[in-house]
Each structure stands twice: as structure tokens, then as C-alpha cells.
Amino acid sequence: MTKPKVPISSRPMLPHFLEFVAHGTSVGKSLLATFACLIYVQLGYQPILIRIESRAVRRDGADVAIDTEDFARSAQLPGGVAGVLQPLFSALGSANEERTAVILDWGGGQSDHRYKAYAATRFGERLAAMGIPAVSAIVTTAAADHMKQAVENLRTSALIAPQIRRVLVLNRHEGRFDFAAGSGVRATFDTLLEAAKDVAIMKVEDVDGESWKRCDDAQLTMAEVVGTDIPALAAHLNIDEFIAAACQSQVSAWMMSTEQAMLRALAGHNAETP
């Protein structure tokens, strides 16, 4: 089930810097960053995946890891908070090459550090001067607190780095954003849509919870789930082959729909909402 390589002539141009941002945790940033890397590879790019996360958290597939614990000692570094991001700045040196890209996965709770570092370094201006097309993907679920945080991220990102194009990602993991008219959560969603009126919106369907959880717990990537033959997958997951086939089908369907949605959003095309 491995996808054929895409001819160079038909490969879309993707941003050479792509970050996934949210205040909270468990909104899908890491899953989407890993999946974005897979898309980039399939389209002939050489992505560098950087994860900013605690040392206590799994950082599967990361080419570069930045420990959130290092922000606590940032006062001792040249540049302060920005000094913690030196591995990111070093990686960006190659991101203006034709088929190289940096994909950044921000850990939850790090938005204030992001704001300070980007403002101090004039990050958006620097990327523009380096000729690096950039996108900030701001991720939210249907939870009211996540949507409020996404509003703040959209507005603040536009202020500190207006040169970086923004994308709003609606992850349907906790609901489909189809709120009852007149409800408080609907008002929060309407505020979010107003904040995102000038940005592309990407919808992410929920990958079947238990199916993907079983694969993730077995430390399989989505590409491995889809590319493994059914008997081997069943043995690895310790489940029946029929169930393994169902898990593979569900993961494959999620990958196909998310790939299409991501490519549209990165190209600046909008999705229908909710």
C-alpha cells in the first residue's frame, strides 16, 4: 500500500517553514507535524522535524529536540528565551534550499515563550529576508478553552509575525464544531471564525480512537500501519487479522482525507465550516 512517488512536475510548492501551535495539550499538534513530514517526503522534500517538548515526553521521529525545561534557564543564555531556540535557527539556515523544509512542533503551554522569542528576533521579518515561505498552523479542538486559546494565537501571531501566513486547523477529535445556535460555545466558535476570517481553514477528521491508540501504543507510525501486511500487523498488535484489517483501513482513510485537507490549506485554499 506504499504510495507511488509523485513526478517532480506535479509536486505542489509547500512552505519551507511550517509550525504547529496551540496553548493546550492533546489537540493533535504532534500527530499533524509527523504526518506533515510524511507528506513532504512523498513530495520530494527533505523535512527537518523539530519538537519542543519536555524530556519526559515521547518525541518519536524528531530530528531535533528542544527541551522545554531549558526555558527555565533562558536568563543565562545570550538572547534570553530566543537562545533556547538556537537549534531551530541553525536548521533554518538550510530551509531556503529548494527541497528542504523545517517542521516545528511546539509543546503545549509554550505560547508565551514563542511570542517573546519571535518578537525579540523579529522572526517573521528574518524568514522573509531569507526567502523562506512560512506558515503557522494554529490547532484547536471543539473544546471551548481550546477555541479561546486559538483566538489569542491567531491574533497575537498576526501582530508578532505578520509575514508568516496563518492557517486555522479544526481538529474534530472532540466534536464536529456543529454547536447549537445561541449557545455559549457557539458564540466562542463564532469569535474564532471572526479571528480567522482572513486565513485558510483546515478540517481534520477524527481518526478512530481505539484503532489508532492501539497502533500508537505499539509505537507504530501511520505509514507503518498502512504499509505492513495484515498478518504481520495483527501479530504486532496482538489482535485478530480481521480487526487488524479494519484498523489499517481506518488509519488509511484518515491519512487520505487529512493529506487532501492539509495540501489545500497550505496552498491557501479554504475549507467549508464547521
Buried (B, 14 or more C-beta within 10 A) or exposed (E): EEEEEEEEEEBEEBBBBBBBBBBBEBBBBBBBBBBBBBBBEBBBBEBBBBBBBEEEBEBEBBBBBBBBEBBEEBEEBEBBBBBBBBBBBEBBEEBBEEBBBBBBBBBBEBBEBBBBBBBBBBBBBBBBEBEBBBBBBBBBBBBBEBBBBBBBBBEBBBEBBEBBBBBBBBBBBBBEBEBEEEEEBBEBBEBBBEBBEEBBBBBBBBBBEEBBEBBBEBEBBBBBBBBBEBEEBBEBBEBEBEBBEBBBEBBBEBBEBBBEBBBBBBEEEBBEBB
